[in-house]
């Protein structure tokens, strides 16, 4: 499908607005403090908008409606733990990060564990973000290719290059203010899609609810072979239950709000602790209804294609085709001329609001946790600012290269390898931070015991899940994230306990030597 001139005009205007914001803020970057934190002067509502935009990527844009279309609302269940995470964030995480006037999350790891663990956390974050943005850009390029008819490689270069330009030159202010605009566009596009569906259905909104309830599409049910399965609510490591899904959600959100530089950078960029707290609550109170809306959009698409079935959408339901194709399918075939451009702009916004945040965060971590800390500790701030531009540019090039690799891979993709490596080296990071939050400084080998235990455990689960070992794990691999953090915490606590036992043994030995029965004592 080729876009009409009015839709192309809408897209061009949107992209020019984004680029203009980047160019405007490029003139205000006089120091690394400006480039990474915007002078720490952002209002809470602005940071909140940016947090919402960052958390909604093209993966979310496609996956939430796809899941609700094919199954039910189970994917939404972990999100219900976000308010509890927010309470912990505003009472624990934000005060800690702002108390020390930190720029990155991994500076805190050095305060507690030493420089080696800081580097471990920083490298883990950079690698994970490069995999993430390559995957998002790949998904974005598929949509651009379909609507424009451009070659896939050119689609990657155009999308990646555009994001790279305004993010590299504009810094965090460009990222945050474009996130504000992109979040608004994203919500507007999804509302327009639902309105179109309601107008096209004979029974309107009422038909969506009646058919959805009849087919059990609004429940937190599990799904198998096109039928809903009631969700159990007990504790179990062997089965997917509602309780375990909530625990998984809490683990994932705590990891996001305690360890992710994309989030921590916004905590410290707010003008005050009060504004940072406002930002978190703004994000929570906005994100939950937005995500629910996207789930409902998927439910509405299911009802629409029950009313107007096609071979292709039936294949998306039975698994012959990927369910993630449903939203682009509807956009390109059902949206009226004039509105398609707005909806595609929303899809672009979902991707770009995640890509720009990650690129800037990679540059922040690269400068503060590696380059300035270890490689060039005595250079001037102007030098670091120039290198920051360079790291943003290099990150963008690696993102483009990663997306092209995914496009050309015929067997295992970068995402397959990346998921394995991110799990291997990034697992248990929440556990590492939790111990740092609740204990005094414990350097030396103690944190490395936990890291080693996590690496061994994660390597074992990867081997089992890929069939390299003929072993049945005593838990559902869906809950590996939970168990990995438990292993990290247990490893560090055991190392602490071992150190205390060793010290006690040394004291007992010293006491025994000083009180030897031969009567020779040392004063």
N, C-alpha and C positions, 0 to 999 in steps of 0.2 A: 504494500500500500504506500502511495506517495501522498504527502501532506499537501493540503490546499494552501493557497497563498496567505489566507488569513491566519491559519494555524502556524505557518512558518514565521509570519510577522510577529505573532505572540511569543514564539520561542526566541526569536532574535532580540526582541525588546527585553525579555527576561534576562537573557545572557548578557546583554549590554549593561543592564542595571547591576548585575553581579560584578562584572569587570570594572565598572565605574567605582564601586565601593572599594575594591582592591586598590585601584589607582589613587583614590582620594586618601586612604589611610597610609599609603606608601610614603607620603611626605612627612608623616608624623613619627616615623621610626628613627629616632636619634640615638637609641641605645638598646642593649639587649633587654633591659627592663621594659622598654616600650614594645619591642618586637615579640617578647614572650608573654608579657603580662599587661600590656596596655597601661602601664603606670599604676596598676592596682587601683583603678578608679571606676570600675564598672558597677552599675546599679544591679540590684538583685533580680529584677524582672528581665533584664537583658541577659544576664548569665543563665537564668532559668530557661529562656527561649533557646539559648545556645545548647544547653544540656539536652533539651527535647530533640532538637535537630540532630545532634551528634548521635543520640541513641537510636534514631530511626534511619537505617541505611536502606539501600535498595534490596538487601536481603530481607529486611523486615517488610518493606513495601510489597514484595512479592510473596513472602512466606506466610504472613498472617492470613491474607485472604485465601491463599491456596490451601492452607490447613483447614480453615473453616469451610471452604468449598468441598473438600474431599472428605473431611471427617467432621469434627465438632469443635468445641472450644477448649480442648484440653491444653493446647499450647498457651492459652491465656492464663491458666491457673497459677504458674510460678510468679506472674507479675503481681499477684495479690500480696506478696511479701514485700513489695517495694515500700509501702508506708512504714513498716517496721524497720526496714533498712534506713529510711530517712530519719527516724527517731534516733537511731544509733549514730548516724552520720552527723547530725546537728549537735549531738551531745558529746561525742567522742572524737570523730575524725576531724571535723572542721576546727575545733579548738586546738588540737595537737598540731595540725599543719600550719595554722596561722600563728601559733605561739612562737614558733621558731623562724618565722618569716621565710619559709622554704619556697623554692621554685618548682622542685620536682618531688615526687613521692619517694624516690630512691635516695635522696639526701637523708631522709629519716632513717633508712636502713643503715646508713653509715654511722649515724649517731648512736644506734643501738648495737650494731654488730661489727662495724668496721668497714673499710673501703672495699674489700673483696666482695662482700655480699651486695654492696651498692652496685658494683659493676655487673654482678650476676642479674640483679633485678632490672637494670637498665638495658642490658643486651637482650634479655628475655622479652621485655616490652617492645623494643625496636623490631625484633624479628617477628613477633606476633602481629604487630601493626602492619608491617610490610606484606605479610601474607593476607591479612584482612583487606587492605586497600586494593591489592592486586585482584582479589576475588570480586570486590564491589565494582571495580572498574570494568572487569570482564562482563559482569551482568549488565552494567550500564551500556557497554558497547553493543551488546546484542539488541537492545531496544533501539539504539541509534541506527544500527544497520538495517533493522526491519522497517523503520519509518522513513529512512532517507534513501535506502538503496545503495549506500556507500559500502565499499569493501570493508570487511571486518577489521583489518589492520588499521585502515584509515580512521575507522570509528574509535578505536582505542587511542590513537594518536591525538585526534581532535578533542575527545572528552578529557583524556589525561593531561594534555597540554594546556587546555583552558583552565582546569582546576589548578595546575601547577603555577600558572602565571599569576592569578589573583591571590593565591595563598602565599607564594614566595615573596612577592613584592609588598603585600599588605600586612603580613604578620597577624598576630592574634586579634587585633581590632577588626581587620577585614574578615577574619574567620567568624568572629562572634556576630558581627552585624549582618553578614550574609546569611548566617545561620538563622537569625531572626526572620529575615525575609523569606528564606527557604522553608522554614517551618510553617509560615502563614500560607505560602503557595501550596505546600504539601497538603495541609488540611483543606484548603479550598478545592484542590483537585479531587480529593476523595469525596467531599460533599457533593460536588457536581456529578460524579459517577453514580452515587446513590440516587440522586434526584432523577437522573436519566433512567435508571433501572425501574424506579417507582412509576414513572410516567409510561414506560413501555409495557409494564405488566398490566393485564386487564383488571386485576383486583387491587392494584396499588400496594401500599404499605401493609395493609391488612393481609394480603395474600402471602407476603414474605413471612409474617409471623405464623399464620395458620399452617402453611406448608412446612415451615421449619420445625414447628412444634410437633406436627404429625410425624415427621421423619427424625425426630430427636436430634436436630441439628444445633440446638441452642444449649446443650448440656455440656458438662465437663466429663463426658463419656470417652472411654477409649474406643477404638474403631478397628474392625478387622473384617475383610472381605465384604465391604459395603454395609456392614451392620454395626450398630452401637453395642458396646459392652459396658454394663454398669461399672463404675469405678469404685474399687474398694478403698477404705479409709484407714487401714491398719498400717503399722510399721513393718516394712519388709524390704530386705535387700535383694530379694529374688524377683519381685514383681513390681510393675509400675502402679503405684497406689497414689491416691490423692494426697495423703499425708507426706509421702516421700517426695512428691512433686513440689509441695510447698517448701519442704526442707531444701530441695534442690534450688528452688527460686531464691530462698534466703541466702544460700551459699553463693549463687551467681551474682546477686545484687550486692552482697557485702564485698565480693571481690571487685566489682565495678566501682563501688563508692569508697573503698578503702585503699585500692592499689592501682587503679587505672589513671595514668597521667592525664588523659583527656578530661577526667572529672576533677582531679586534684588541682590541675592548672587553673580551673575555674574557681575553685574554693579560694585560692590565694590571689586571684585577679580581681575579686570583689573589693569594693572600697572599705568594707568593714566586715567583722564577723557576723553582725546582724544581717547584712545584705547577702552574705554567703548562705546563711540559713534560709532566708527568703527565697533564694535561687533554688535550693533543693526542694522546698515545698511547692514552689511554682512548677518545677519539673514534674513532681509526683502528681499533683492535682491536674496537670495538663496531659501527662503521658498516659495515665490509666484510661481516661475516656477516649483518647486518640487511638490507642491500641484496641480498645473495645470496638471502636467504630470500624477499624480495619477488619476485625474479625466479623463484625456484622455485615460488612461489605462482601466478604467471602460467602456468608450465608445467603445474602441477597443474590449473588451470582449463581449459587446452586439452584435457588428457586426460579431464577430467570431461565436457566437452561433445562429445568424440568418442564417449564412452559414452552420453551423454544429449543428443543433438543437438536444436537448435531452430532455427527460421528466423532468429530475431534474432541468435543467436550466430554462425550461419553468415554473416550479413551483416557482423558485426564482423570476421570473418576475411577476407572478400573485399573489404573496404573500403567497402561500401555504408553501413555505420554505423561510427562511431568506435570503435576498439578500447578507448579509455578508459572506455567504458560497461560493460565486462565485470565489473569488481569491484562497482560498485553493483548491477548486474543480479543477481549471485550473492547478495550480501548481502540484498537485498530479497525474493528468491524462494526461496532455498534454506536460509538460516540458521534454525535452530530458535528458537521463541519463548523468550525469556529470555537468549539469547546475542546476538541481534541488537543489543540496546542496547549491549553491550560493544564490538561491532565498529564500530558507528556512533560510539561515543565515541572509538575509535581513529582514525577518519577525522577527527573534530573535532580530536583532539589533533595530528594531522599538520599540520593547517592552523594552529591557534592557536599552536603552538610556533614557527612561522615568522613569523606576523603580529606577535606581541608583541615578538619580538626586533627586528624591523625598525622598528616604531614607536618603541621606546626608542632605537635607534641613530640614527634620524632626528632625534630630539630632542637627543641628545648632540652630533651634528654641527652641528645648527642653532644651538645655544647656543655651543659652544666655537669653532667654525670661522668663524662668521659674526656672530652677535649680539654675544657678549662681545668678540670680536676686533676688530670693525670698527664696529658700530653703537652699543653702550653699553659701552665698555671700562672705565668707572670706577664702575659700579653695584655695590651690595652683593650678597653671595651669596644672600640671601633673595629679592632681586629676580630673580636668574637662575633660582632654583628655581621661582618662580611662572611665569616665562616658559617654563620647561621643561615644566611641566604644560600650559601653553597650546599649545605646539608639538605635544606628544603628542596633545592633543585635536584640533587642526587637521589633523594628519596622518591621524588616524582618520576625520575627516569627508571628507577628500580620498579616502581609501581607499574609503569607502562610495560616494561620488559616482562614482569610477572604475568600481567594480563594477556600479553601476546603468547607467552608460554602456555597458559591455560587454553587459549584458543587453538593452538597447534598440537597440543598433546593428544595422542590417540588412545593411550591407555590410562595410566595413573596421571592425574593432573597435579599441578603445583598445590592445589587445595588439598589433595590427598596426602602428599608429602608434608605440606605445611601443617595440617591438622595433627599429624603424628609428631612432628618436631616441636610444635607449640605445646602439645600435651606433655611431651617428654621433658622439656626444659622449663616450661612455665607452670607446671602443676604444683599445687600447694603454696602458691605465692600468698594467698590469703592467710594460710597458717603461719607463714613467716612474719607477716605484719601483725597478726593477732598476738603472737608471743612478744613482739617488739612493743606493742601497746600496753601489755599487762605486766611486763617484767622490767627489771633494771638492765643496764647494759651487760650483755653477755657475749663477749667477742671470742676470739680464738677459734677452735674447731667446733664449738657447740652448734652454731647454725648449719655448718656444713654436714653434720651428722643427719640433721633433718632433711637437708637438700639431697644428700646421697640416698637416704631411705626413700625419698619421693621419686628420685630418678629410677631406682631399682624397681619400685612398685609400678610406676607408670610404664617402664619398659616391659615388664611382665604382662601388664594388661594389653599393651599394644600387640605383643607377640601372640597372646591368646585370641584377641579379636581378629587378627589377620590369619589365624589358623597355623601359625608357625609352631605352636605348641599344642599338643593334643590333650588339653586340660579344660575342664568346665569350671569357670570361676564361681566362687560361692556368693556371687552378687550379680545383679543386672548391671551390665556395662554402662547403662544410662546414668548410674550413680557414681561413676568413677570420680567425678569432680568432688563430690562430698568426701569420699574415702581418701582421696589424694591429700586433701587438706588435713584430715584426721591423722594420716601417716606423718605429715610434716610436723604437726604439733606434738604427736607422740614421740617422734625422733628427737626433737629439741628438748622436750621435758625429760626424756630418759637420759639424754646427755647431761642435762643440768643435775639430775639426780645422781648420775654416775660421778660427776665432779664432786658433789657433796659427800658421797660415800668415800671417794678417794681421799678427800681432805680429812674426813673423820678418821680414816685408817692411818693417815700420816700423823695426825695428832696423837692417836693411840700408840703408835710406834714410838713417837718421840717421848711420850709420857713413860712408856715401858723402859726405854733406854735410860732415861733420867732417874728412874727409880729401880735400878738393877739390884737384886738381892745381895750382891757382893758388898753393898754398902757404899759404893762410890756413886755419889750424886753430883750433879752439876747445878750450880746455883745461877 
